[in-house]
Each structure stands twice: as structure tokens, then as C-alpha cells.
Amino acid sequence: MASHTGQTLTQTLTQRMQQRLSPLQLRLVRMLEMSEPEVEEDVRNELAENPALEVADNADTAHDAITRTDDSIRQTSGMRYADHSSDLNWEPQLGAGGETLIETLSRQLAETGFSEEDMPVARCIIGNIDANGYLTRTLPEMRDDLAFDEGLDVSPEKMREVFEAIRRLDPPGVGAVDLRDCLLLQLNRRTDSPETILAREIVRHYFDLYSLRRWDKLASRTGATEDELRDADLLIRSLDPKPASTIGDNEADPRTRHIAPDFVVELDPDTEAVTLTMPSSIPDLVVEQTFASPDANTLASDDARLFIERKRASASDYIELLRMRRETLRRVMEAILRRQHDFIVTEDETRLRPMVLRDLADDTGLNISIISRATAGKYVALPGGIYPLKFFFSESVSDDEESSGREVAAALRTLVEEEDKRHPLNDDALTALLAEKGYKVARRTVSKYRERLGIPVARLRKSIS
């Protein structure tokens, strides 16, 4: 008989605690992710679908001022909070939305009397110039495209002729195949002068030496003096490496997209008091009167009563949902203003403090996921510009818990900008200078942030001027 010794059957009971969100809370989570225009569209749809919902009669003054009365806040941070949406006639300033790069170049060709039979070739070449003005495909490749796509047999000479015509258009440098070519195109437009002639020679024949800042060898190869090299260097650095980047209103480029801020912060320079407003074109909503107080005749039918109650409850929930969204956003922005007050009043990146989602969750009592959704895609307008709320977040540097990564990066950028370009600072020197400013960071951290900022090593930053 088999022996069963020391065998014990153990049953482990695991209790799992789950937090269940109400339907209204789930809708709030989704609405927090929306931008203001998306919420406006959602309100329009809700008004169209629910007869129990209507715009309040006082919608033009719907958003009365809501002022915090917590004196401790004002005493410790000098902040005032108010909501003056009705007083703020918020008019988004849309961009001019001028010609695209393709339209600009095509118009110039037409104005110069460019032949109609050559326009398909020109359109093909122009269509292969990127937003910065650089050619993205070779002439033989585009010649093949014309043959396959349009059945055109274009000679290499004609391709080159049209290409050179495009490269003579504005802005100078458009149609370049690389940076060296771009700079040379711009220099060729300049009137001859000693520095222009030398700059052309440097870019055309000694661009690698120039990129490496090898002034001794450049002086030897060109026979130029130190002053002449300095003047040529200043001229080259004045050229535009992205000549077409400011043309047109490219919706795909986030830098040219209009941003309507969700918050506006005004600063009293004398007291450093901060006033927060939340501009919005969303009107106040109310429950329609016949649904809010139906008469007895309306409620006579069970179906009618059920319909009224359901629509009234839906309308009330939606009104509460909008209030909760607005209040949540205000609480989160208020917490950011508390944490980043020094930056708010100076807009100096070195004054940014380390801040993560958990910090705001602790300050507001809100869930981290709520904080994340409330800050995603939201913007605040400060006196000096518009910032995404994500801008204010950064971890502390691992070897300096008091400093944020962005703060250290800003200090590093300032040191490099102010350094003697004839004797640029290496990473050891940058580390020592940061330590003098109170940033206790390791050399490897300095190297990491320098690379993130796109700052070359000291040898490549060396300048003759």
C-alpha cells in the first residue's frame, strides 16, 4: 500500500479587489481625453439627440467667475484662480495659410515664362522636394517616374535644364541635394565680396574641414588670414539650412498647426500673483422645462413617463459630466501652477522643478490615469508663449534629486551658448561648471543631455571667431 507521508493539500484563497467605475466616470475618462473642439462637437451631437437638453437662456454669461477662497494658497504661492470665460472673447488667431511650396515654385515658373511642355517635368521635380527645400530623389529616378507614370521620354539634358531652373527660384537654396549644396546655392546669389568669395571656396572645396572646424588647415589651404576666415564663417552661419521650412501652412507639421490653449495664465509682475482662466465656447446646458417639470397630462402614459425620466436623467448626467470635466482640468492645472510657480512667473527653464504624474495625483487626490488623460493634448498660454501641459513634467536627474532633467538641460545649453568658441568646453569642464551652479550631475549625465540637445562634442564646436 502506498504510503502518503507529509502530503498536505493547501488551498490558497486570493482576494482580488477591483475598482469598478460608474458609467458616468467611464464617460468622464473618455471626455478628459478630448480636446476643446472635440467636446464642442460632442455637445452639439448631444443637443441634437436628446430633446431634454437645451442651451441655457443665460448662455452668454454662462461661465460666472469661480474664485478660490483658500487663503493658504494665496499666501504661499501668490496665486489667484478665476474663471472668466464669458468675459474673455476668445478669438483663435488662424494662420495666414498662404501658398504651399509646390504652389510657390509653380507660380514662379509661370511668371518667368517657363514653357508649358516642360511643366510636367517641373511638377515631377517640385513634387519631390521636401518641406525644408531638399530634393528627395535623383534625376534618373524621376526620369524613370515620368516614363512609367506619364509615358514621357525626357532626356537627361532636359531633366538637368529644368532642375537648374527650379534651383534659381526663391527661396534661395531650394532644390538642394544636401546641406553643402544648399549653402552654395545661397552663396551664389550673393554679390561678390572678399568674404563671399572665400565662403564659396570653403563650402565648395573644403566643406569637410569647415564642418570639423579645422581652422589651421583651412588657413593653410586657402591662404586666408584669421580675420578673413572669421568673416567667411559669420557669412556661412547666417545662411538658412532649411530654406523652405517657413513656406505654406502644412497641416501635417505640428509646428504650423494652430493651437487653442485650454488655459490662459496672466501674471501681475509686481506681486507675482497668477490668474488662471479657462477660455471656452461651450455654453451652459440645462434640462428643458417640459422634461424638468412635466405636467400631469404628460405623465399619464407609462411609456411617456419612462421616456421623460430616461431623457431627463441622461440630460442631467451630461450636464454633470461637463462640470466634472471642467473641474478636473482646473484642479490639475491648479496643481501644476503650485508646483511650477517659479517657472510660471519667469518662464526660465532652469526654474522648472522635477514633477511626475504621481506628484499631481498626490496633490489632487485624483487617479494617475485621470491626471494622464487630463494633461494629454492640453495647452496653457503664458505671457511668453503657449506650452503643452506635458512640458511641465520631467523626472529628477538620478544623481541630483533636486533638479529636473529639463532644468539641467537648460543650464547646459546656456553654458554652451556662452562658451568661448575658440576654446569650447569639453564634458569634464561642463560637469565642473554645472557643479558650481549647484547641479550635482555625473559626466555621463552631461554627455547624455548634450547628445539629446544635439550639441556636438567640443572639438566640433570650435570656431575661429
Steps between C-alpha positions, in 0.01 A plus 500: 500500500640830403610719780383856511722691736531872542254566228287803561242648275509873536234720356592861458227754481595814319283801549506731205385851546376676192394858464191525287430830332145621459373566146529874568862461612581298190352775284706756692819306430425505129400867502817605681698374202307726264625836384275803538380487134420130544294577810317774311411249229386251764275766655344575162428132445350462848275802447380353172429156647347584838187720502533537878820700457517864395727801515435721801333837442797668669754317284668826410593541867503132581844475650493729802823563684606218730760630742691286746469629853770281650713767666782256560545465126529872449738545789737221400502536126354837416249342263145606421263272315207627303287381212396792279408312184203720427711813532777368281403532136730225381573540131745238367758670284522281195808497285510674168501163323683629194634308206650158538857445386376330182269793424776753572749336267242431226383862507856626465561274202184629330603860566839441336340377178589135557379291205181301541653184354766500771249540784444121552874467560496798736198367690674166545816661637312747722288217636817328619625797703436463872364759743851630574581553133716193432468263205403151615562301179768504231444633149533150341238366743260782415569449129390138544189618686402722208552214256292250698230727641446748217658331200743787451847433361698788649867532414757530781590843362139621526473367857814691594381817324166506684667407827743792477210735417324394820818550702505864387161565663429642843567428777875479429622150570185318390564185297826422678613138521681542834606766751819590315305546177236707684758740643678531168177586319443783745858625476475506120215751532718737702683793345871437474700620798819369663308307767248364246771377266687335787179349638423347159849353481471351848156346441582377149844350564559472876160437654622198699779704656255780576254257662780373724601861581857438388596865471873435481461279193248735341743786540774288340282385207338835421781735600245706697580690816324440829283810454405395146403154619295653780304719256438203268387288793252767612358516150460122471331480838252769395365276223178301538552121518124444450405762242144384434396415856294815551303481174136396498266374768582131519233334714719194538763706677403553865711814514267677256176368644290753693468421869216641708611488865276338760633735769622858502729624778542870567775632725515810713871589475491706819353237732569185295132420547377254238147501358375187325219512245346221293379640167215298355225541244296216653172650628324415824244223456178444693219246505220617271201628699240245384738221604606668824141561620258296288127554557261226607362450151846430364562236768165324447656237276753256645701510176504879504606509864780250438618697195505828693682352798762335283571810292497725806749274679721489190493881470581545869787254475642678197485839671678349799754337269598835349527652847720214621727530197547870548555466874751217450699700245499800731624296796781349295610836357482653845731228633745563216501871580577422861788270414646711221432848634862610463497411130156654445615842619838490320460253208860407571548128438761481773219577749300188407474250784493123462136394467333173402140382478518356852574846641181644352304195610620559856413871478152454354391162632427395142603172342824503297312387190264797543798736527653347188183547297436850635844620389520321164457740209426797725677837480549805718572852378756684711611860437798372301333232291285188486622182670362144497426382852737207440780761486481541876573135571850365545674252725768615737852431384607173662812651657330824604153445644438875532543581130281406207646366179368801311656735753840338457460498122416872500803580716719289272369676189574839657858400582561390142341814356720720718825306462806633320460339158873513447541280808171308539429313821541124506268282707729504803505878501122516453455260792719718723316821403161339560622393844593862572143596414368241746425214260662184633502291184745243374703543184304220330179693575646814344601303191153348474321835521745663260421233241127534559528873435685434175812676626818365335809412698737785584732435205217550251382818673831673457478827312751751382284787622 
